[in-house]
């Protein structure tokens, strides 16, 4: 068990006219200090289904000093992606899946 606490995960394709089609993934992750920042990156390798994007969540220290305050901090990932590129996003932390999201389309 990873012990990470996360909430409010969302995934959507922005397909509004006049913008570059983009996939957005957002959520909130509890960290122990202000300089501990949640990061999302594509997993390597990806799974066998190309319509499921697998993201790895890490919590990284940025800077030397940070207020010691347990709080939820934003995690965000964006990628250019056309309509139907992904139907789901799976989020993993330390090898364990912590969230499965259906991808909505905004037109």
C-alpha positions, 0 to 999 in steps of 0.5 A, spaced: 500 500 500 502 506 498 499 510 503 498 516 498 491 520 499 488 523 493 481 526 491 477 530 486 481 526 480 478 529 473 480 527 466 477 531 460 479 532 452 478 540 451 475 539 444 472 547 443 473 550 437 479 554 436 483 551 441 489 545 440 485 539 442 488 537 449 487 532 454 487 535 462 488 530 468 487 534 475 487 532 482 489 533 489 494 529 493 496 530 500 503 532 502 506 533 508 510 540 506 509 546 502 515 544 498 513 537 496 509 537 490 505 532 486 507 530 479 504 526 474 508 523 468 506 518 463 508 511 465 514 507 461 511 502 458 504 504 457 499 498 457 497 494 452 490 498 450 492 505 447 486 508 449 488 508 456 493 513 459 497 510 465 500 516 469 505 515 474 504 520 480 510 522 484 511 527 490 517 531 489 521 536 493 522 543 490 527 547 494 530 546 501 525 550 505 517 549 505 512 550 511 510 543 514 503 543 513 499 537 511 495 539 506 492 537 499 496 540 493 494 540 486 496 535 481 496 536 473 498 533 467 496 536 460 498 533 453 495 534 446 490 529 444 485 529 439 478 526 440 477 519 442 485 518 443 484 516 450 477 513 454 480 512 461 486 514 465 489 510 470 493 513 476 499 509 479 503 511 485 509 506 487 506 501 482 499 501 485 493 504 482 490 509 486 485 512 481 481 510 474 478 516 471 473 516 465 475 521 460 470 526 458 469 530 452 468 538 452 466 541 445 
